[in-house]
């Protein structure tokens, strides 16, 4: 008869769903049976809780819009791709094109002017001429003057393209691990004027959108992680899930029997019947409720939301306080004015920003937009097959710095994202440790940090584990959710349950690779 080990997973984002799935995907073991309880504060599983459905009388199925957009790129998301492949999740390449546009305001209105058009495909698509350079000369100038003006414009574009190419090649060179600098992006970019302009016009808006962070936090970001991202994604495709995040959630939760939705955790305390176990106290529509007898707790939520009243994990809690979070805003809408003014500049992803130090008129600031230090990314959502053509186009703006027009808003979601800092990078060493076997791109030996498990290691009490995008090196993204959850299950729970460790470690390696 297998021994039952009771596990509470707090949070149903990708990290929590992955941990719960790995513990329940093969419940029939000789030694141990994991009884997993998944807790989520909202009425929908967290990874899909902000998504929306758009209906049409001409379609049998609703158009499901993922919030936020869950794209991923080949070289940076290896274990996410392995997980999706194992689950049978279908995904397809989507090599996004980009526009980089400047937002300026005046008493007469605002202008969104494209400064660069990037055609995607990891640079293979090259760049295109923005509409400001592609406007035909005025007819009254005469043939010779029009020809001269056109030649001058093309010449400027060629010089500008060479400038971009030079900076891009330099960026690739610096992203090679053996040549890369370290430190804050702001210090690293204080070189010559050309390079500085490239950084502030392209690099900062791009990574402001990737990290959903304001300009100063991007400039204060450790540069090594940005260069890793550039190096590892070089020559790879962007992908999107064909059937949306709801399909991923359904597959991950299919093996979890105990799912507690609309359960807001109030505290986690020692079990009154056994000091080596813990109880989860929460509140739902029926009032306070307590679930007892847990051997392990997996916090798969934001580091700043984790909480437990137990002396054995005080050091772990102090570590989690060093991780920085900020709010991000995602609005689905039908307002085309959140795109470049000229339709020729519209691309899949449209990054819109202001000049450093510029301010936006106060009349554009509202609870449904963020300060102008953010980069607004407006995604032109592709219509699903059969969706009526007469209906307006749908856009998803992340971190809008101007508010969509009233009556055009479909949904508003406020989320939280971790942002890497030098302090959190140091704190991560207490949760995750790795040793590289080669000088670039792995493989590397990964292990949990000394604070993982907390009470389990110190006094034989319950295991307190932490996973999430922040609990893995690099920019906090979906890959960190999968890897940190895998390590917590493989090297945490399986290893701490000694009679199960051999089977667990072998099983997980086979599962992913």
N, C-alpha and C positions, 0 to 999 in steps of 0.2 A: 504494500500500500504506500503510494508516494506521500511524502511529507508536504503539507500545504504551506506555502509562503505567501503572505498577503502583502500586496504592493499597491500604494496609492500614487497615481500619476496626476499631478496638479497642472492643468493647462492642456488644451487640445489643439495647439498649433502643430506644425510639422514635427517638432522635437517630441512633444508628448505623444502624438499619434504613432510616431516611429517606435518609441520606447515601448508603448503598449502593444503594438503589433508584434515586435520581436519577442516579447515575453509570452505571447499567446498564440503565435502562429503554429506552434507544434506542442500542444499541451500534454501529450502522452509520453512522459518520461518516467523511467523507473524510480528515480530518487526524489524528484521535486515536482510539485505542481504549483504554478504561479496563479494566484487568484488576484487578478488585476482590476482595480477600480479607477476609472477615468473621471476626473472632476472638471467641469467647465462652468464658469460663472454666467455665461450667456445661454440663450435658448437654442443656439446652433453651435455645432462644433467649430472651434475657433478659427481653423484655417480657412473656413468658408463662411464665417459668420458675417462678413461685411459685403459679400457678393450680392448681386441683384439679378432678378429675372425680368426680362422685357417681353411682353406678350404681344401677339399679333393675331388677328382673326384669320389670317391666311396661312398661319403656321400651326402644325400639330404640336410642336414643342416650343417652349419659351427660349428666348435668346439669353443664355446665362453669361453674365459679365463678371469675371473674376475681379475682386478688389482685395488687395492691390494686384496689379499685373504680375504674373508669376513666371516670367521668362527666365531662362537660364542658358549659360553658354558652355560649350563642350569641355574645354580644358580646365575650367575652374570648378566644375560641379560633377566630378567623377563618381562619387559615391551616391549623390542624388540620382544620377542617371542609372547607376547600378540598381538602386532601390526601385525606381520606376520600371525598369526593365523586368526585374524579378516579379513585380506586382502585375505586370501585363498592362501598364499604363501606356497609352499611345501618345507619342509626341512627334512633332514635325519641325523641320528647320524653318526659321523665320528671320532672315537676315535683314534687320531693320535698317532703314535709311533715316538720317537725322537732318534737322535744320537747327542752326544756332542763330538766335535772333536777339536783338537788343530792344528792350522796352524803354521808351522815353515818354515823358509826359510834359504837358504844357497847359496853359489856360484854355487853349482851344481844343484839347483832347489828347489822345495818346496815340503813339505809333509803335508798331512792332515790325522791325526791319531786319530781314535776314542778313547775316554777315558771312555765314558759311553754310554750304550744303554738302553733306557727307553721304555718299551712296552706299555705305555699309560693306558687308562681306569682308570684315576684318581688314579694311583698307584697300582691298582688291577692286572695289567699285569706284575708287577715286573720289574726286570732288566735282561739283557742278558750279556754274556761274550763278550767283544770286541775282534776283530780278533787278536790283538796283544797278547792276553792271550790264544787264541784258536788255535794258529799254532801248528801243530804236531812237536814233537822233531825230530831232524835229525836222519835218519836211522843208520848212522855209530856209534851212541852212544851206541848201544847195548840195549837189551830188558830191563835190570834192570835199566839202567840210564834213558831210555825213560820213564819208569814207574815212577821213582822218580821225573823226571822233570814235568811230567803231574800232579802228586800228589801235587807238590810244587805250580804249576800254579793254580790248583783248590783251594788249601788252601789260596793262595793270594786273589783269587776272593771271597771266602767265607768271609774272614776278611774284604775285601773292601765292600762287600754287607752289612755286619753287621754295618760297619761304616756309610754307606748311610742310612740304616734303622734307626739307632739311630738319625742321624741328621734330617731325614724326620719326625720321631715321635716328636722330639723336635720342629720342625717347626710347626707341626700341633698343638701342645700344645700352642705355642706362638701365633698362629693365632686365638685362642679362644678369643673373645673380652675382657673378664674379665682378661685374663692373659697377654695380649699383651703389648709390650713396645711401646714407641713413639719416634719420633725424626728421624734423618737421618739414612739411612741404614748403612753408614760407621761407625757411632758412635755405633750403636746397635750391629754390628758384631765384635767389637773388644774384643772378649772373647778368649777362649782357641784355640789352633792351629787347632784342628780337625774341629771345627765349622767354623773357618775362611776359611780353605781350601774348605769346602763344599760350603760356600757362594760364594767364588770367582770362583770355578770350575763349579758350577751348577746354583746357584741363580742369580748371575750377568749376565751370558750369557742368561739365560731364560728370565729375565725381560728386558734385553737389546733388545731381539727379540720382546717381547710383546709391549714394548714402542717405538721400533725403535729408540733407543737413545744410545749414546756412554757410555762407562763404567763409567766415572766420573759423568755424569748426573744421572745414575742409583744409584751410591753410595750416591749422594746428594739428592736423592728422599726421601720424607717422607715415613717411613717404614710402617706406619699403613695401607696405601692403598694397599701395596703389601700383607700384611697379610689378609686384607679383601678379596682380590682376591682369595687367597689360601683357606680361610675358606668357602667362598660362592660357590666355584666350587668343593668342596670336594664331591666325590661320584656322580658327574653329568657327562653327556655326552657332548662332542663337537658336534656341528651341522654345516652343510653347506646347503645352499639353493640349491634345486635340479635343478631348471631351471635358476640359475644364477641371478646376480644382475639386469640384464636387465629386468627380469620378475618383480622384486620388484619395479623398477623405473616405469615401465609401469602401474602397479596397483596404485601406489601413485599419478601419474600425470594424471590419467584418468579423474578426475573430475575438473582439473584446465584448464580453457578456455584460459587464457592469459599467454602464455609462450614465453618469449623473449630470444632467444638464440643469441650468438655472440654479446651480449650487454655489453660493458665494462663501468662500472659506473665511471664517472669522478667526480661527486659531488652530494650532496643532500642538497638542499637549501629550504628556506621558499618559499611557493607558492606566487607569486606576486599578485594573486587575493584574497588570504585569508591567513593571517598570522598564522591561526590555522592549516593550512595544509602544506604539503611539496611537492616539485617537485624532481623527479629523473632525473638527467642529465647524459646521457650516449652517447657512440659512437658505431656505427655498420658500416657495409660495406657501407651504404649510407651516412655516415657522422654523425654529432652531432644530437642528438634527445632528447627531453624533454617530460617526462610523468608527469602530474600534478594532483593535487587534492587528495593526499593520506592522510588519517587520521592516519594511522599507518605504521611504517617501522619495519620489522623484519630482523635483521642482522643474517643470518644463515651461516656466513662465518667465516674465521679465525679472532680471536680477533684483530690481528695486521693489518687486512685489512679493518676494519670498519672505516668509516669516515663520518662526517657530520658537516656542518658549522652552529652551533647554540649554543648560550651561555648556554641554558638550559641543554645541555648534556655534558658540559665540564668535569664534575666530572665523568660521565660515561665513557668518552673516556680515562681519566687518569687511571681509574680502568682497562680498557681493555689493556692498555699498560704494565701492570704488568704480563700479561700472556706470557709465553715463547714458541716460536716455533722453530723448526729446520727442515731442509730438510731431506727427506728420498728418497731412490732410489730403484725402482723395475724394474728388468730386466727379461723378458721372453727369454729363450734361449734353445739350445739343447746341451750345453757343459757339459758333465758328469764329467769333471775335477773339477767342483765346488762342488763335493761330496767327502766323505771320499775315500781315495785311494783304500781301499779294499771293493769290492762290498758286502761282507758279513755284512758290517757296514751300508749299505744304509737303511734308514728308510723314513717314510712319510715326516718328517721335520728333516732337518739336520742342526744343529747349529754349526757354525765354528767360532773360536775365536783365539786370540793370548794371550800369557802370559802377565800379567800386565807389562807395560814398554817396551815390545818387539816392535821392528819396522819391517816393511816389506820393502824389497828392493825397492828402488825408481823406478825401471823399471816396477813394478807392479802397481804403482799409476797412475791413469788417471782420466779424467772427468767422466768415467763410473764405478768408484769404490770409496769407502769412506775410511777414515782413519782406521787403524787397531784397534782403540779403540772401534769400533762397533762390534756387533755380526752379522755375515752373516747367514741368514736363507734361505736354499735352499729347496723348496717344490717340491717333485716328483709328478707332476700332474697326476692323474689317467686318463687313456684314456677313452673317452666316448665309448659306445657300437658301434661297426661297424667301428671305426677308424682304418685304415690299419696298420697291425702289422709291416710292413716293414719300416714304417716311423720312424724317430728317436724319442726317448722319449723327452718330453718337461718338462722343469724345470722353476720354478719361484724363483729367488734369490732376497731377500729383503736386502737392505744395503750391497751389495757385497763389500768385502774387497780385492778381486782379480777380475780382469776383465775377462768376458767370451771371448773365442777366437773369433777373427774376422771371420765373416761368419756364426757364430752360433747364433748371436743375432737376436731375433724376434721383440722385442720392448723395449723401454726405457722410463720410466715414472719418473718424479721428482714430489714429493708430499711434503706437509707440515704437520707436526704432532705437536700437543701441548704436552708439557712435564710438569708434575706437579712439582712445586717448593714450598718452604715454603712461598715465597712472593705471588705466585698465589693462594695458598691455603687460605691465608688470604683475598686476593682480592675477591675470590669466595663468601665470606659471604655477599658481597654487591649485588650479583646477585641471590643467592640461599640460602634458609634457611630451616632447618629441625629440628624437635624435635622427638626424639625416644620415643615410648610408652613402649618398652620393652628393656632389656639390650642387646639383640642380634637379628639380622636379621629382625627387624621391627615388625609390621608395623610402619611407622613414618609419621608424619604430615609434608608435604612439602609445601613450600611457596616461592614466588619470593622475592628476596632481594630488599632493598630500592631503588636501582638505576635503577631497571627495570621500563620501562615506561618513565623515564626521563621527558621530557617536558610535558607529559600528566598529571603527578602528580603535577608538579611545577607551571605551568602557564596556564593549560588548552589547551596547544598546542598539537601537534601530539604525539602519543605514539611511543617511540623508544625502541624496545625490542631486546634482545640478546639471542640466543640459539646456541648450538653446543656441541661437546664432552667435551669441556673445562668448560662448564657452569653447571657442575654437579659433585658431589663429586666422588673421586676415580680416577683410571687411566682413562685418556681421551680415551674412546672407543665408540662403536656404541650405547650402552645403554644410555650414556649421551646425545646423539643426540635426541633420542626419548623422554626421560623424560623432558629435557629442552624445547623442542618444545611443548610438551603437556602442560606444566605449563604456557608457554607464551600464548598459546591459551586459556586455561581454566581459569587461574587466571589473565591473562593480558588483552587480547582483550575482551573476553566475560565479564569479570568483569567491565572493564572500560566503556563498553556500557551497562549502568545500566539496561535498559529495557530488555536486553538479558541475564543478568547474571544468573538468576535462571535456565533457560533452558540449558544454556551452561554448567554449573557446573554439573547438573544432567546427561546431555547427555554424557559428557566426561567420567564420572565415569562408566556409563553403557558400554561405548565403550570399555574400557580397561579391566574391571573386571566383 
